[in-house]
């Protein structure tokens, strides 16, 4: 087995050990969960305001009730939080928590260091 293959395997096994204590498991439950994570992190990176309604609309192949449940779950687990901004206090924006941002950056760093 090549060194790169072993690194990838070690990475996967480490991710599975963390699965119940971090965001790794939650956002890899389904393609929709992973897509939600990427949408929120894209908006965060480019300093875009992403409302709950916009996020529900952007999640393709996911019903609005299912999208709402996924967002609520992510907030309950403290991966995301909702914030009211601007004049319309009814509108809530989805933001990643500091802890999740750190986990996401660690995840990206690890992926960048792997090669196959």
C-alpha positions in Angstrom: 0.0 0.0 0.0 1.4 3.4 -1.0 2.1 6.1 1.6 -0.6 8.3 0.1 -3.2 5.6 0.3 -2.3 4.9 3.9 -2.6 8.7 4.7 -6.0 8.8 3.1 -7.1 5.7 5.1 -5.7 7.2 8.3 -7.5 10.4 7.6 -10.8 8.5 7.1 -10.4 6.5 10.3 -9.6 9.6 12.3 -12.7 11.3 10.9 -14.8 8.3 12.0 -13.4 8.5 15.5 -14.5 12.1 15.7 -17.9 11.4 14.1 -20.0 11.6 17.3 -18.1 14.5 18.9 -17.9 17.0 16.0 -19.6 18.2 12.8 -17.9 15.5 10.7 -20.8 13.0 11.1 -23.6 15.5 10.9 -22.6 17.1 7.7 -21.8 13.8 6.0 -25.2 12.2 6.8 -26.4 13.0 3.3 -25.6 15.0 0.2 -28.1 17.6 1.3 -26.4 18.1 4.7 -23.0 18.4 3.0 -24.5 20.9 0.4 -26.0 23.0 3.3 -22.5 23.1 4.9 -20.9 24.3 1.7 -23.6 26.9 1.0 -23.2 28.4 4.5 -19.4 28.4 4.4 -19.4 30.0 1.0 -21.6 32.8 2.2 -19.4 33.2 5.3 -16.2 33.3 3.2 -17.5 36.0 0.8 -19.2 37.9 3.7 -22.7 37.4 2.1 -25.9 37.6 4.2 -27.6 34.2 3.8 -31.2 34.2 5.2 -32.9 31.0 6.3 -35.3 31.3 3.4 -32.5 31.7 0.9 -30.8 28.6 2.3 -34.0 26.6 2.1 -34.3 27.6 -1.6 -30.7 26.8 -2.5 -30.8 23.3 -1.1 -31.8 21.4 -4.2 -33.7 18.1 -4.0 -34.6 18.9 -0.4 -38.1 19.8 0.6 -38.6 23.1 2.5 -39.8 21.3 5.7 -36.7 18.9 5.5 -34.4 21.9 4.9 -35.9 23.7 7.9 -35.4 20.6 10.1 -31.7 20.4 8.9 -31.1 24.0 9.7 -32.7 23.7 13.1 -30.6 20.6 13.9 -27.4 22.3 12.9 -28.3 25.2 15.2 -29.2 22.9 18.0 -25.8 21.2 17.7 -24.1 24.7 17.7 -22.7 24.4 14.2 -24.7 27.3 13.0 -26.6 30.1 14.7 -29.3 32.5 13.5 -29.0 36.2 13.7 -31.5 39.0 13.1 -29.9 42.0 11.2 -31.2 45.1 9.6 -34.6 46.8 9.7 -36.7 43.6 9.1 -36.5 41.8 12.4 -38.5 38.9 11.0 -35.6 37.9 8.7 -33.0 35.6 10.2 -29.5 34.9 8.8 -27.6 31.7 9.1 -24.0 32.0 10.3 -21.4 29.4 11.2 -20.3 29.2 14.9 -16.6 30.0 15.7 -16.1 26.3 16.8 -17.5 25.0 13.5 -15.4 27.5 11.5 -12.3 26.1 13.3 -13.4 22.5 12.6 -14.0 23.3 8.9 -10.6 24.9 8.5 -8.9 21.9 10.1 -10.8 19.6 7.8 -9.8 21.7 4.7 -6.1 21.8 5.9 -6.0 18.0 6.3 -7.6 17.5 2.8 -5.1 19.9 1.2 -2.2 17.9 2.7 -3.4 14.6 1.3 -2.5 13.5 -2.2 -3.3 10.3 -4.1 
